[in-house]
Amino acid sequence: MQIKVLNRTHNELKFEIEGETHTLCNLLEKVLLEDETVDMAAYNVPHPLTPNAVIYIRTKGRRRPETALREAAKKILAKEKELETAFSKGLGNWKKGKKANPP
């Protein structure tokens, strides 16, 4: 994954992510917008045949957009671990149920 910073000010960050489209960017936008210190978060995929997304973040006050981005990434990783744990538990319970009740 390559990231290219397109514009940066004290409370704004605009960057391009090579090889990413809606899947990661939509999730990142959603998590960023849950942050009360984020004024605006959006992304755009300029061309459907080029998998490069442009992400824009604007924060309130003195909060740096890089900080908001790092925290959003940490929240996404924590949710992924939570999902993995729940899935493993659910799969284990399903397997136990299948063994206990043969067809």
Secondary structure, DSSP 8 states (H G I E B T S, - for coil): --EEEEEE-SSEEEEEEET--HHHHHHHHHHHHHSTTEEEEEEE-S-TTS-EEEEEEEESTT--HHHHHHHHHHHHHHHHHHHHHHHHHHHHHHHHHHHHS--
